[in-house]
Amino acid sequence: MNRIWLAALALLLIANTPKEQAMDLIEQGKEADAFALIEKSANQGDAESIAYLAWFYDNGRHVEQDIARASTLYRKAAEQGDSYAQWRLGVLIDEGLTEGSVEQAVELFRQAVAQGSTNAMTSLAVMHATGRGVAKDYAATRRYYQMAAENGNPHALQGLGVLYMNGEGVEKSRVEAMAYWLLALSLGSETASGYYQLVSKQIDDAEMHAIFKRANALAEQYGYENRFEAWDGAEE
């Protein structure tokens, strides 16, 4: 029995990675300790820690923001196969903040997508929507957005709403767009909230009923717990 307990404890300790420990420290307000922990682990070659150290420089947390330093670290972690580093480096390249071509950014997004990165899925969707580094293809845009949406990414839901509002690769539908934005804002998307609030001013109660009904259907389709009460005309 003791051996089983010790084995379980060992597995728990193994699962508690330096990044997880650092995130716990940040939640406790111990950002300096988190940085020191991650820096030490990164210097030992841990790819996830290298990517997280890059995050500190990328966002100016505990240290002054340094995109050049962040990019160097992201490249190192990306070469070791870290999906977050692959995605974030691709974003920095696409935004012109570090060296590289849009084609290289697309390839980095694809590498991260292969590892299940929902952020990379949404970025690849945007690249297909705009034709940057890849052929313009709204069907591919929708496919990648849906992949991310199925894994709980609110930005993907927001993107799907944009496709339906503009009729890009799908039949134009304000109800569908607003339903996606309603679901996205319930998951924390500020951009979707802005879109929703702006367009809702133009919508009557009958159409809002349809939007709420469709949002509930989408929530069920994507496996979300979010549910919306029937529209009663009280929301602004």
LINURSUL-V461877 format. One record per pair of residues at least 12 apart in sequence whose ideal C-beta (glycine too) atoms are under 7 Angstrom apart, sorted by the first residue. I is the first residue (numbers start at 1). J is the second residue. Records with the same first field share a line. If there is no record, write none. Layout:
I: J + J
//
This chain:
17: 48
18: 37 + 38 + 41 + 46 + 49
19: 48 + 49 + 52
21: 37
22: 34 + 37 + 38 + 52
25: 37
31: 61 + 62
32: 62
35: 56 + 62
38: 52 + 53
39: 53
47: 77 + 80 + 81 + 82
48: 82
50: 73 + 76 + 77
51: 74 + 77 + 82 + 84 + 85
53: 73
54: 70 + 73 + 74 + 77 + 85
57: 69 + 70 + 73
58: 70 + 88
67: 92 + 97 + 98
71: 89 + 92 + 98
74: 88 + 89
75: 89
78: 108
83: 112 + 115 + 117
86: 108 + 111 + 112 + 120
87: 108 + 109 + 112 + 117 + 119 + 120 + 123
89: 108
90: 105 + 108 + 109 + 123
91: 123
93: 105
94: 132
102: 132 + 133
103: 133
105: 133
106: 124 + 127 + 133 + 134
109: 123 + 124 + 127
110: 124
118: 148 + 151 + 153 + 156
121: 144 + 147 + 148 + 156
122: 145 + 148 + 153 + 155 + 156 + 159
124: 144
125: 141 + 144 + 145 + 159
128: 140 + 141 + 144
129: 141
138: 163 + 168 + 169
139: 169
141: 163 + 169
142: 160 + 163 + 169 + 170
145: 159 + 160
149: 222
150: 222
154: 184 + 187 + 188 + 189 + 192
155: 189
157: 180 + 183 + 184 + 187 + 189 + 192
158: 181 + 184 + 189 + 191 + 192
160: 180
161: 177 + 180 + 181 + 184 + 192 + 195
164: 176 + 177 + 180
165: 177
174: 199
175: 207 + 210 + 211 + 214
176: 214
178: 196 + 199 + 211
179: 211 + 214 + 215 + 218
180: 218
181: 195 + 196
182: 196 + 211 + 215 + 228
183: 215 + 218 + 219 + 224 + 226
186: 226
205: 231 + 233
208: 231
209: 230 + 231
212: 228 + 230 + 231
215: 228
216: 228
//
